[in-house]
Amino acid sequence: MASQIFYATGKRKTSVARVWVSPGQGKFIINKRALDAYFPREIHRMKIRQPFDVSDTLGKYDVMATVKGGGLTGQAEALRHGIARALLSMDSTLRPYLKKAGVLTRDPRRKERKKYGLKAARRRFQYTKR
């Protein structure tokens, strides 16, 4: 059982996280760096640990992940999504807890495209009266 490694993909905005979860001591390796080195903000680390907190498995599994695209917040949420999906493939009895916490749902929100004649997606140019 110790040699079992579970793989899942998590996504958020333009970030994609490839996640491998295996039984271990709770170590996180993201892009060949430690969790604290890659994500300096505590809020990002809390988001990443959320699937383990919800399923009561914190410190029981090691996580190895590669993350590409987007910013740190998008990457952290993509990683959270990937970890939740890997835990689900490992143990399907965790589904109600992960679903209730909302970590299995892929957040569909994206950046809206810029429209012609406007400064940004919805931002117009300043109106001049004279």
N, C-alpha and C positions, 0 to 999 in steps of 0.2 A: 504493500500500500504506500510506503514511503517514496517509491519511485514514480508515483502517479503525479503527472503534471497536467493541469487543466488550462486550456487556452480560450480566450474570448477577446472580442474587439469592442471597444467603446468609442462613441463619437459624441461630439458637441461642437456646434458651429463649424469651423474648418479644421478642428483638431481631431486626430485619430490616434487612439491608444491601443497598442497590441499588448495584451496582458497574459502572463503565465503565472498561475497560482499553484503552489505545491506545499504540502505539509512541512512545517518548520518552526522556527522560533519567532517569527513576526518581522523579518527583515524586509526592507523595501529597497529595490535597486531600480532607479529610473534613468534610462539612457546612460547606463554604466556609472551612475552617481548615486550617492545616498539620498534619501528622501529630504532631509534637512538642507542638503547642499543644493538640490534642484528646486525645491519649493521653500523659499525663505519665509514666506508668510504663514502664520499659524492657521489662518482660516482655510488655506488651501490644503494643509495637512489634515485638518479636521474633516474636510469634505472627502478626502481620499480614504480616511479611516472609517467613514460613516457605514459602509456595508458591513464591516467587521463588528462595529459597535451594535448595530441593529440585530445582527445574527448571533451575537454573543460569541464570536470566534476570534477576537482580537488577541494576537500573540500566538496563534496556532498555525498560521500559514505564512509562508514567504511569498513575496510578490516581486517578479521581475517584469519590467515593462519598457517598451519603446514608445515614445510619444512624438508626433510630428504635427506641425501646422498650428496656426492660431497663437493666442497669448497664454499666459500662465493660468488664468482662470478657466479658459476653455479646455486647456490640457488637463487641469486638475479634475474638472467635471467629466471629461472623457475617460480619464483613468478610473474615476469612481464608477462610471457606467460599466467599464470593462471588468472591474473587480467584482461587481454585483453579478454580472452575467457568468463569470467564471465560477463564483460560489454556487450559483444556481445549477450549473452543469455538474458540479461536484456533489451537491446535496439538494435534491428537489423539494425537500421538506422545509427549506428556508424561504420558499417563494412567497407565502403570505406576509412574512415580516419584511422582506425586501420590497415587495409591491406596496405595502402600506407606507413605507418610508419614501417611496417614489424614486428609488434608485435604479429600478429596472427600465423605466420609461426614458426613451431617447428624447431629449429636449429638441423640438423641431424648429425653434426660433433661429432665424438667420438674419444677416444684414440685408436690408431692403435695397434693391437696385436703384441707381440714380436715374431720374427721369430727365428727358431732354427739355430744355427751357427752364430748368430749375438749377439751383446751386448744388443741392444734394438730393436725397430721395424725396423729401417733402419740403425742404427749406427753399423758400423763394428768394429772389433778389429784392433788396430794399426798394420800396415804392418811393418815388420822388414826385412831389406835387408840382413843383415848378422847375 
